[in-house]
Amino acid sequence: MSLSKIYRGAETNDLKEFQFRSFGETDPTPPQEADGFTRRPVASAPAVPPAPDHSAKDIEAAYARGRREGLDSAEENLVTAAQALAAGAEEISRLRESLAKNSSQDLLRLVMAVAEQIIRREVAVDPQVVVTIIETALQSSVRSDQYRIRINSADLETVTRQKPLFLASISGLKNLSIETDAAISPGGCRIDSDLGDVDATLETQLEAIRQALSDAITDAG
């Protein structure tokens, strides 16, 4: 019995091509349906993993962890803020002390400037001021039998007229010389003797006043 058949003419219209492929090889030509359209397989949607099953214990643990982290962060911020506040307070205190000190020094300079103007104007108006200063200086000096008074040339005439008074005010005084010194301002004097000297210049007196005021301000602070 023969297993082959020969097709002729219109008998071949319903025949389909058949190809042998290796084992495991896929058909590259998509199959066609009877209506002539090719049907391609529709890709299936990716599988969605099931939602994790969170127990009440897990939720409570996550809440506690988040709360602890929040408290730690708040505490750290609070410490930083406290440190900044302390540093600011210290800086304000330092600035206040500096301002008070500078203000005191400014006030001292102002007082001394006014005092110097008043004293020098008084000396210029009243030539007898130098006489009073010399008398005070002689009384403050160590007792000696001779003195040398140095003054500004502007005060020479006034002081020379008062020489007999100076000699009479100090017992045992035998010699009193009067000399001019351009380094001494009008109204001031220096008294020298063998036992010491007295600086009664206006500059020295003003410095003594300034030092006394400065000490008073320091004690008050």
C-alpha positions in Angstrom: 0.0 0.0 0.0 1.5 3.4 -1.0 1.6 6.2 1.7 2.2 9.1 -0.8 -0.2 11.1 -2.8 0.2 13.5 -5.7 -1.9 16.7 -5.7 -2.6 18.6 -8.9 -4.2 21.9 -9.8 -6.8 23.3 -7.4 -6.1 20.5 -4.9 -3.1 22.3 -3.6 -5.1 25.4 -2.4 -5.9 23.9 1.0 -2.4 22.6 1.6 -0.2 24.2 4.3 3.5 24.2 4.5 5.0 22.0 7.2 8.6 22.5 8.4 10.7 20.3 10.6 12.5 22.2 13.4 15.0 21.2 16.0 13.8 20.1 19.3 13.0 23.1 21.5 13.1 25.7 18.6 10.0 27.9 18.5 8.0 28.7 15.4 9.1 32.1 14.1 5.9 32.6 12.1 2.8 33.4 14.2 -0.1 31.2 13.5 -3.0 32.6 11.5 -6.6 32.0 12.2 -9.1 31.0 9.6 -10.1 34.6 9.0 -6.5 35.4 7.9 -5.6 37.6 10.8 -2.5 36.8 12.9 -3.2 36.3 16.6 -0.2 37.3 18.9 -0.2 36.3 22.5 -1.1 39.1 24.9 1.6 39.7 27.6 0.2 39.0 31.0 0.4 41.8 33.6 3.3 41.4 36.1 2.3 39.7 39.2 1.7 42.1 42.1 3.4 40.9 45.3 1.0 40.5 48.1 0.9 43.3 50.7 3.0 42.6 53.7 1.1 41.5 56.7 2.0 44.0 59.4 1.0 42.8 62.8 0.0 45.2 65.6 3.3 44.5 67.3 5.3 45.7 64.3 3.2 48.9 64.0 3.7 49.6 67.7 7.5 49.0 67.4 7.7 51.4 64.3 5.8 54.1 66.2 8.0 53.8 69.2 11.1 54.0 67.1 9.9 57.1 65.2 8.9 58.7 68.5 12.3 58.0 70.0 14.1 59.4 66.9 12.0 62.5 67.1 12.7 63.1 70.8 16.4 62.6 70.2 16.4 65.1 67.4 14.4 67.6 69.5 16.8 67.2 72.4 19.8 67.8 70.2 18.3 71.0 68.8 17.4 72.1 72.3 21.0 71.6 73.5 22.4 73.6 70.5 19.9 76.4 71.1 20.9 76.5 74.8 24.6 76.7 73.9 23.9 79.5 71.5 21.8 81.4 74.1 24.6 81.0 76.7 27.2 82.3 74.3 25.0 85.2 73.3 24.5 86.1 77.0 28.2 86.0 77.7 28.9 88.2 74.7 26.3 90.7 75.8 27.8 90.8 79.3 31.3 91.3 77.9 30.0 94.1 75.6 28.2 95.7 78.5 31.4 95.7 80.6 33.4 97.1 77.7 30.8 99.8 77.1 30.7 100.8 80.8 34.5 100.9 80.9 34.7 102.9 77.7 32.0 105.3 78.8 33.8 105.8 82.1 37.0 106.6 80.3 35.2 109.0 78.0 33.6 110.7 81.0 37.0 110.9 82.7 38.6 112.5 79.6 35.8 115.0 79.4 36.1 116.0 83.0 39.8 116.4 82.8 39.5 118.5 79.6 37.0 120.8 81.3 39.2 121.0 84.5 42.3 121.9 82.6 40.5 124.6 80.7 39.1 126.1 83.9 42.5 125.9 85.7 44.4 127.5 82.9 41.8 130.2 82.4 41.9 130.9 86.2 45.7 131.2 86.0 45.5 133.6 83.1 42.9 135.8 84.8 44.5 135.8 88.3 48.3 136.0 88.4 48.1 135.4 92.2 47.3 131.7 91.6 51.0 131.0 91.2 51.7 132.6 94.6 49.2 130.3 96.3 50.8 127.3 94.6 54.3 128.3 95.6 53.2 128.8 99.3 51.6 125.3 99.3 54.7 123.8 97.7 57.0 125.4 100.2 54.9 124.1 103.1 55.0 120.6 101.6 58.7 120.5 101.0 61.3 119.2 103.4 62.7 121.9 105.7 65.9 123.3 104.3 67.8 126.5 104.7 67.8 127.3 101.0 65.3 126.8 98.1 65.3 127.4 94.4 62.0 128.3 92.8 61.6 127.7 89.1 58.7 129.3 87.3 57.5 130.4 83.9 58.9 133.8 82.8 55.3 135.2 82.7 55.1 134.8 86.5 58.5 136.2 87.3 57.4 139.7 88.2 54.5 138.5 90.5 56.6 135.9 92.3 59.6 138.4 92.7 57.3 140.8 94.5 56.2 138.1 96.9 59.7 136.9 97.8 59.8 138.7 101.2 56.6 136.9 102.1 58.0 133.5 101.2 61.1 134.2 103.3 59.0 135.2 106.3 56.7 132.1 106.0 59.5 129.6 106.6 61.7 130.0 109.7 65.3 129.4 109.2 65.2 130.0 105.5 68.4 131.8 104.6 68.5 131.7 100.8 65.6 131.7 98.2 66.4 132.0 94.5 63.9 132.5 91.8 64.7 131.3 88.2 62.7 131.0 85.0 62.2 127.7 83.2 60.4 127.6 79.8 59.5 124.0 80.4 57.1 125.1 83.2 53.6 126.4 82.2 52.4 129.6 83.6 50.8 129.1 87.1 53.0 126.2 88.0 56.4 125.9 89.7 59.1 123.5 90.9 60.9 123.9 94.2 64.3 122.3 94.6 66.4 122.0 97.7 69.4 120.0 99.0 66.9 117.6 100.7 64.5 117.1 97.8 62.2 118.8 95.4 58.5 119.5 94.9 56.8 119.3 91.5 53.9 121.8 91.5 53.5 122.2 87.8 50.0 122.4 86.4 50.6 119.2 84.3 51.5 117.2 87.5 48.6 118.6 89.4 46.2 117.7 86.6 47.6 114.2 86.4 47.0 113.8 90.1 43.4 114.8 89.7 43.0 112.4 86.8 44.4 109.5 88.8 42.2 110.3 91.7 39.1 110.3 89.5 40.1 107.1 87.7 40.6 105.4 91.1 37.1 106.6 92.2 35.5 105.3 89.0 37.2 101.9 89.4 36.1 101.5 93.0 32.5 102.4 92.1 32.5 99.8 89.3 
